[in-house]
Each structure stands twice: as C-alpha cells, then as structure tokens.
C-alpha cells in the first residue's frame, strides 16, 4: 500500500538527498530517514510498518527515476496520492482490496493481461 506522503515529509527527504525544495528535519526525523536509507530488507520492513510515509519518501528518492521531482511536487503542495505500481500522479485512482492505489493505466494493463 502506498501511504500518503505529507508535504513536510517530502521536504525532509529532499533535504536528506540534497535536492531543491528540501527542509532540514529535526534530529529524530533525520536519523530515521538515514536509517531507512541504509537499512537492510528486514529492518526496513520493520521501520516501514511504523513509519510508512517516511519509508515511502526515502524509497521514492532512492529508487524512482522521477522520485525527486515527485517529492518536490508533494513538498510544494501537489498531489499526495500516487499509483502504487508506477508512482504516477495522474489519476483517476482506484483503491485496491489491499489498500493500495492503482492509476487507470495500470488497472487497464492488469485487466488486459499485462504484468501486475
């Protein structure tokens, strides 16, 4: 499930990665974001269960080629709901049984026999 990333969390992640639009987090949040960035799979999973928005922001910055741009849009007050499959911000979105969101394009790919 893709959590909603608040603008402040997006701004803190941007700061951590040295990107424009960042805002320096407090000490605890800074250490948390660093831990999420360096954690192995098991520990990241544990932290994600408690801090889903922070984990999503760090993952977006680290793994998504458009992640920094997306975080900048969120930090500037843009859309906070994204497709759990492609991270796209263009809806419409449909909430899935597991609580995640899929954009219309990804839903159509699944229904037409494309990869999930």
N, C-alpha and C positions, 0 to 999 in steps of 0.2 A: 504494500500500500504506500502510495506517495503522500507524505504528510504535507500540510500547508506550511510553507516557509515564510515566517513573518519578515517584514522589511528589515527589522533590526538584526535578525539572524543572518540574512543575506549580506547586510553591510559588514557584519563581523567576519564572515567568511571571506568577503572581498578583501578586507584589511589583512587577514592572515596570508592571503595569496598575493598581496602587494598590488591589487588591482584598483583602478579608479572607482570611486564611489564607496570605498571602504570606511569603516568607522572602528576605531580601536575598541576592542571589548574589554571588560573588566578582567581581573586576574583569573577567576574561576573559569569564565567562559573561554578565555584564551587557552588555558591549559586543556579544557575539554575539547576544543576544536583541534588542538595539536594532537591530543591522544587519538581522536577519531581519524586523523590523517595518517597516523603511524601504526595504529592497532592491527594486530593480526585478525584473521577472519572471526575466530571465536570471541575475542574481546570486543571487536567492532559490533558483532551481533548483540552482545550484552549491553553495550553502551547505546546502541540504536533502539533497543527496547525501552530505554528510559528517556533518551533524548532524540526522538525521531527527526525533528526539524533540523537540528544541528548536524546530525549524521547525513541527512539528505543534502544539505548545503555543501558539506565537505565533499561528498561523493560527486555531486554535480560539478564542483570546481575541479576535481581531480580527473574525472573520467569522461565527462561530456565535452566534446569539442566546442559546443556553444554554451557551456556551463557558466563561464564568467559573464557572458552577455546576458544570459537568463537571470543570473543573480543581480546584475546591475539593474535590470528591468524591475525585479522584485523590490530591490532596495529603494528604487525611485518611485515606488508605489504602484508598479504594474501588476499584472495578473499573478496570483499566488497558487493557482491550481494548474497542474501540468499533467500531461499524459504519462502514466507510469511505465509505458513501453518506450516511447520515443522522446520524452521530455518536452514535446511540443506544447506551446501555449495557445494554439489556435483550436478553439472548440468547434462544435459543441462537444461536451464531455458526457460520458455515461459512467456512472459508478458501477463497478463490478461487484459480484457477490462477496469477494474478499475485502471490499472497502477501497480498492484501488480505483483509479480513474483511467479511462481509455478515450482517446480522441476518436472522432468519427472515422478518420483514415485508418487507424489501427484496428478499429472494430470491423471495418469493411474487409481488411486484409484477412482477419481471422475467419469471418463468415464466408469468404470466397476461397478458403483453403490455403491461405498464406500462412507463414510461420507465426507462432504466438510469441 
